[in-house]
Every structure is written in structure tokens, then in C-alpha cells.
Amino acid sequence: MNHAYDLILVGGGLANGLIALRLRQCQPDLNLLMIEAAPHPGGNHTWSFHQDDLTDAQHQWVAPLVAHRWQGYDVRFPHLTRTLPGGYLSVTAEHFAAVVTQALGDRLLTHTPVTAVTPTQVQLADGRTLTAAAVIDGCGYQPGPHLAVGFQAFLGQQWQLSRPHGLTRPILMDATVDQQAGYRFVYTLPLSADTLLIEDTHYIDHAALEPDRARQNIAAYAAAQGWALHTLLREEQGNLPITLAGHPAAFWQQRQGQPCAGLRAGLFHPTTGYSLPQAVALAELIAAQPAPAHDALFTLIHCYAARQWRRQRFFRLLNRMLFLAGHPAQRWQVMQRFYGLGEGLIARFYAGRLTPADMARILTGKPPVPVGEALKAVLKHTPRLRAF
């Protein structure tokens, strides 16, 4: 059967955008197409990552997407304030859209809703059907019965201030704020001398954050910091899944051979929700293969995701301790203790490369939550979901 395209990418988010860019670099003759329902790829998001999350070679090809970079970052807790070293970088949706649009040209269709996706076909809302040797579904996280998750729910606002704010590096977590019956912190990126992205962030059991309350939280936090908010430039809201347990075999069986990427494939850091490092790795893996048929591509992605799942077992254990052990308003103690550990361990945690010694160090010492509740959380699982 002849297909119109070698590869169609459905959804113009981070994962598919990275796949498209890497394929354009490594296989420029590949006949690919990206389809996005919105006016431009990237949506309304900010993606951040640590310098150590990527290799030097990965940094080289991802560099055009990076809009901001800083040296070091701060964390604040009731009994700990610390500046940690290492680069921290952010990709903005606006910058992402510009780079992807330029790289793809007429290989990008925007304002194009999709009604159905199969491994080899895409049904458009206007009635057209496009075919390809393979189709990758990158349309974001899809709730299902085979993953038990909590959420990192956030609302962020980008503000122009009436005077400089004085920050020289990000505040990744300020958990000195009112916890509001869960683990809550404020995340702040200094985008320029008088521009800030301020996010009110909650680790909660359900993807339900009250926008008006989050806006009030941001206004109150800014006032407490002495920041003179002047003009609201942009607002973004999201829910990053945090994995507690799951049944990966059933998760992939439910995909019915459909190649998928990013959050759709369950590819994200299980504790932070960060997805860029895994999206970069998957893009490289796909671009290193000859133009595959859909079944070979599905197997490639499935095997990669299975490896990640096995590597993330310890992180899921920690997540259950954070979400299920101790009083919700005291969960900050878990994170405060973690950020008191060694710089190298913290960097390896974000990169998802903890050593056995790191894992032992995290679990030893005075526990930040009651031992009995911690053990219950570690062992807890829902029916048909494997906690480990």
C-alpha cells in the first residue's frame, strides 16, 4: 500500500515537536507531517530542565529551543533555605513555536483538528483522511485505569513589574507558604529584570485546582516579596501526572499498537512531572532508526517506555510516601529533608539516575513522616495495579 507520508505526528506539543526537529536534522528527506489543532505548535506552556538532565550532545541540538538559562536555583522551606548549583533552562511556548514552524515549513498543518487516529491513518475534522507508514499520537496525558497517579497542579502567571524584582536565579520551590491542605509551593522564574513567571503549585490527589484561588495566592505571594505587579502578560494552567503505581503491560495493550509519545506514552519524570529529558531521548531513538513501519515504531517506543518504568520503581515508592503518608499539611517535611541532601544526589534525582547508594541515603536517617504511615504508603496499591 502506498502512503502519502512516511510519518505523521498528531499533536504539536513538546514530544512531537522534538521528534520532528530531530528527524529534520538526521533524516531531512523523510516525508513527515505534523498536525496541530491550535493556531501554532507548543500550546501555552513553559518547559524547564536541569543542565545535568541532558548529555552535551543533546544540549547541542536542543539549544535553539532554549529561551532562558540561569546558573543555580533556590529552594525555601520552613527550616531550610538553600542555593543549589548547576544550570537551569527553560523553553517557552512562543520560542518553541517559532523554531518548530521555521524547521517544518509546509510540513506543519495548524488549525487542523483531528477526529480519529490509527497506526497508519489520521481522520481530519474536515472529512479528509491522511495515510502514512506510521502515525505517532502525541496529544497529551490520557487518564486510564492502568496508572494510579497524583497530580502536580499549577497555575502560572507571567507579569511585567513596575520596577525590577532583584532575582538573579529561579526559586524552584518556596514551600514556606500556607500549605492549604496539601503540599504547596510557589515556583518563580526571572525572565528579565522586570518580568516574572510565578506559578502556584500543589501536589494533590485529583486534577482540580481552583483558578481564582491560585490567582489570589500569586497576588499575595508577590506582595509579600515586595514585587510590584503591573501588567499580566500571560497565564498558563496545567496538571502534571505523578505516578504512584501502575500496570504497564495493560497500559500498552490498551494502546492497541498505536505509536505514541510524551505524556501520551507515560514518558515523564514520575516525581517532578518534567518530560523534556525523556522526550529528547525518545526523539533521538526514533531519528536513529530507518523510516520504520508502524509496528516497528510501536515496538521501539514500547520497549523504551518499559525500560523507563523499571528504572523509576524507586521514584514511585517516594511518590506514595509523599501523597499517602503523614498529614497533608505536613508533606513539605519530605521535600525539606530531601533538599538537605548532597548536591550530586539531588542532580541525579532530577536526571532520573539515582544510584543504589543514593536510594539508601534518601531512605535512611530520621523519617520526615511517621514510620507506620510510611510503610502503609509504600505497600499501598489499588486493585490490578502493581505498586512496584
GIHUGI-V95981 format. One record per residue. N is the residue number from 1. SS is DSSP state (helix for helix, strand for strand, loop for the rest). PSI is psi in radians with two decimals (NA if undefined). Layout:
N:SS:PSI + N:SS:PSI
This chain:
1:loop:2.27 + 2:loop:2.37 + 3:loop:2.63 + 4:loop:-0.52 + 5:strand:2.72 + 6:strand:-0.70 + 7:strand:2.33 + 8:strand:2.27 + 9:strand:2.01 + 10:strand:2.00 + 11:loop:2.25 + 12:loop:0.64 + 13:loop:-2.91 + 14:helix:-0.92 + 15:helix:-0.88 + 16:helix:-0.60 + 17:helix:-0.73 + 18:helix:-0.69 + 19:helix:-0.79 + 20:helix:-0.78 + 21:helix:-0.75 + 22:helix:-0.66 + 23:helix:-0.64 + 24:helix:-0.56 + 25:helix:-0.72 + 26:helix:-0.53 + 27:loop:1.19 + 28:loop:-0.36 + 29:loop:-0.09 + 30:loop:2.31 + 31:loop:1.59 + 32:strand:2.80 + 33:strand:2.36 + 34:strand:2.38 + 35:strand:2.22 + 36:loop:2.31 + 37:loop:-0.52 + 38:loop:3.04 + 39:loop:-0.37 + 40:loop:2.75 + 41:loop:2.83 + 42:loop:-0.32 + 43:loop:-2.44 + 44:loop:1.27 + 45:loop:2.83 + 46:strand:2.16 + 47:strand:2.26 + 48:strand:2.78 + 49:strand:2.87 + 50:strand:2.67 + 51:helix:-0.74 + 52:helix:-0.07 + 53:helix:-0.42 + 54:loop:2.72 + 55:loop:2.92 + 56:helix:-0.70 + 57:helix:-0.67 + 58:helix:-0.70 + 59:helix:-0.61 + 60:helix:-0.80 + 61:helix:-0.32 + 62:helix:-0.35 + 63:helix:-0.71 + 64:helix:-0.37 + 65:helix:-0.31 + 66:loop:2.14 + 67:loop:-0.48 + 68:strand:2.54 + 69:strand:2.55 + 70:strand:2.84 + 71:strand:1.96 + 72:strand:2.89 + 73:strand:2.82 + 74:strand:2.63 + 75:strand:2.56 + 76:strand:2.25 + 77:strand:2.94 + 78:loop:-0.60 + 79:loop:0.38 + 80:strand:2.20 + 81:strand:2.26 + 82:strand:2.47 + 83:strand:2.18 + 84:strand:2.54 + 85:strand:3.13 + 86:strand:2.62 + 87:strand:2.59 + 88:strand:2.29 + 89:strand:2.64 + 90:strand:2.48 + 91:strand:2.11 + 92:strand:2.67 + 93:helix:-0.69 + 94:helix:-0.79 + 95:helix:-0.72 + 96:helix:-0.83 + 97:helix:-0.72 + 98:helix:-0.77 + 99:helix:-0.81 + 100:helix:-0.73 + 101:helix:-0.74 + 102:helix:-0.69 + 103:helix:-0.60 + 104:helix:-0.55 + 105:helix:-2.20 + 106:helix:0.07 + 107:helix:0.07 + 108:strand:2.17 + 109:strand:2.09 + 110:loop:3.05 + 111:loop:0.63 + 112:loop:1.52 + 113:loop:2.59 + 114:strand:2.39 + 115:strand:-0.38 + 116:strand:2.55 + 117:strand:2.34 + 118:loop:3.02 + 119:loop:-0.32 + 120:loop:0.01 + 121:strand:2.64 + 122:strand:2.15 + 123:strand:2.11 + 124:strand:2.72 + 125:loop:-0.41 + 126:loop:0.08 + 127:loop:-0.22 + 128:loop:2.64 + 129:strand:2.17 + 130:strand:2.48 + 131:strand:2.71 + 132:strand:2.80 + 133:strand:-0.50 + 134:strand:2.56 + 135:strand:2.28 + 136:strand:2.19 + 137:strand:1.98 + 138:loop:0.74 + 139:loop:0.45 + 140:loop:3.09 + 141:loop:2.38 + 142:loop:1.94 + 143:loop:2.56 + 144:loop:3.00 + 145:loop:-0.11 + 146:loop:0.07 + 147:strand:2.25 + 148:strand:2.11 + 149:strand:2.68 + 150:strand:-2.99 + 151:strand:2.51 + 152:strand:1.68 + 153:strand:2.38 + 154:strand:2.71 + 155:strand:2.20 + 156:strand:2.53 + 157:strand:2.33 + 158:strand:2.07 + 159:strand:2.42 + 160:strand:2.21 + 161:strand:2.78 + 162:loop:-0.18 + 163:loop:2.80 + 164:loop:2.55 + 165:loop:-0.42 + 166:loop:-0.06 + 167:loop:2.46 + 168:loop:-0.15 + 169:loop:2.84 + 170:strand:2.70 + 171:strand:1.75 + 172:strand:-0.62 + 173:strand:2.11 + 174:strand:1.69 + 175:loop:0.33 + 176:loop:-0.07 + 177:loop:2.88 + 178:loop:2.23 + 179:loop:-0.34 + 180:loop:0.86 + 181:loop:0.53 + 182:loop:-3.05 + 183:strand:2.03 + 184:strand:2.46 + 185:strand:2.87 + 186:strand:2.33 + 187:strand:2.25 + 188:strand:2.24 + 189:strand:2.16 + 190:strand:1.76 + 191:strand:-0.45 + 192:strand:-3.10 + 193:loop:-0.46 + 194:loop:0.43 + 195:strand:2.32 + 196:strand:2.50 + 197:strand:2.06 + 198:strand:2.15 + 199:strand:2.24 + 200:strand:2.06 + 201:strand:2.37 + 202:strand:2.30 + 203:strand:1.89 + 204:strand:2.89 + 205:loop:-0.47 + 206:loop:2.62 + 207:loop:1.24 + 208:loop:1.59 + 209:loop:2.29 + 210:loop:1.94 + 211:helix:-0.75 + 212:helix:-0.68 + 213:helix:-0.68 + 214:helix:-0.70 + 215:helix:-0.72 + 216:helix:-0.69 + 217:helix:-0.76 + 218:helix:-0.77 + 219:helix:-0.75 + 220:helix:-0.70 + 221:helix:-0.79 + 222:helix:-0.73 + 223:helix:-0.71 + 224:helix:-0.52 + 225:helix:-0.15 + 226:loop:0.38 + 227:loop:2.22 + 228:loop:1.59 + 229:strand:2.33 + 230:strand:-1.01 + 231:strand:2.18 + 232:strand:2.03 + 233:strand:-0.54 + 234:strand:2.65 + 235:strand:2.41 + 236:strand:2.62 + 237:strand:2.51 + 238:strand:2.97 + 239:strand:1.87 + 240:strand:2.18 + 241:strand:2.45 + 242:strand:1.99 + 243:strand:2.26 + 244:strand:-0.73 + 245:strand:2.99 + 246:strand:3.02 + 247:loop:1.51 + 248:helix:-0.62 + 249:helix:-0.76 + 250:helix:-0.62 + 251:helix:-0.81 + 252:helix:-0.51 + 253:helix:-0.64 + 254:helix:-0.42 + 255:loop:-0.30 + 256:loop:0.80 + 257:loop:0.10 + 258:loop:1.98 + 259:loop:2.39 + 260:strand:2.92 + 261:loop:2.84 + 262:helix:-2.50 + 263:helix:-0.49 + 264:helix:-0.54 + 265:helix:0.14 + 266:loop:0.43 + 267:loop:1.64 + 268:loop:2.80 + 269:loop:2.17 + 270:loop:-0.35 + 271:loop:-0.69 + 272:loop:-0.38 + 273:loop:-0.06 + 274:loop:2.37 + 275:loop:-0.19 + 276:helix:-0.82 + 277:helix:-0.74 + 278:helix:-0.57 + 279:helix:-0.66 + 280:helix:-0.81 + 281:helix:-0.73 + 282:helix:-0.71 + 283:helix:-0.74 + 284:helix:-0.72 + 285:helix:-0.78 + 286:helix:-0.73 + 287:helix:-0.33 + 288:loop:-0.14 + 289:loop:2.66 + 290:loop:2.72 + 291:loop:1.88 + 292:loop:2.73 + 293:loop:2.87 + 294:helix:-0.64 + 295:helix:-0.68 + 296:helix:-0.65 + 297:helix:-0.72 + 298:helix:-0.79 + 299:helix:-0.72 + 300:helix:-0.85 + 301:helix:-0.74 + 302:helix:-0.81 + 303:helix:-0.69 + 304:helix:-0.80 + 305:helix:-0.65 + 306:helix:-0.69 + 307:helix:-0.74 + 308:helix:-0.70 + 309:helix:-0.76 + 310:helix:-0.68 + 311:helix:-0.37 + 312:loop:0.15 + 313:helix:-0.79 + 314:helix:-0.63 + 315:helix:-0.66 + 316:helix:-0.62 + 317:helix:-0.80 + 318:helix:-0.67 + 319:helix:-0.70 + 320:helix:-0.61 + 321:helix:-0.71 + 322:helix:-0.76 + 323:helix:-0.54 + 324:helix:-0.17 + 325:loop:2.50 + 326:loop:2.95 + 327:loop:2.38 + 328:helix:-0.69 + 329:helix:-0.18 + 330:helix:0.15 + 331:loop:-0.36 + 332:helix:-0.42 + 333:helix:-0.59 + 334:helix:-0.81 + 335:helix:-0.62 + 336:helix:-0.76 + 337:helix:-0.73 + 338:helix:-0.78 + 339:loop:-0.01 + 340:loop:-0.03 + 341:loop:-3.12 + 342:loop:2.63 + 343:helix:-0.73 + 344:helix:-0.72 + 345:helix:-0.77 + 346:helix:-0.72 + 347:helix:-0.72 + 348:helix:-0.55 + 349:helix:-0.86 + 350:helix:-0.63 + 351:helix:-0.11 + 352:loop:0.49 + 353:loop:0.85 + 354:loop:2.46 + 355:loop:2.87 + 356:helix:-0.64 + 357:helix:-0.68 + 358:helix:-0.80 + 359:helix:-0.74 + 360:helix:-0.71 + 361:helix:-0.69 + 362:helix:-0.63 + 363:helix:-0.20 + 364:loop:2.90 + 365:loop:-3.02 + 366:loop:2.12 + 367:loop:2.47 + 368:loop:-0.16 + 369:loop:2.76 + 370:loop:2.40 + 371:helix:-0.77 + 372:helix:-0.77 + 373:helix:-0.60 + 374:helix:-0.75 + 375:helix:-0.70 + 376:helix:-0.72 + 377:helix:-0.71 + 378:helix:-0.68 + 379:helix:-0.20 + 380:loop:2.43 + 381:loop:2.71 + 382:loop:2.80 + 383:loop:2.35 + 384:loop:0.03 + 385:loop:2.25 + 386:strand:2.08 + 387:loop:-0.49 + 388:loop:NA
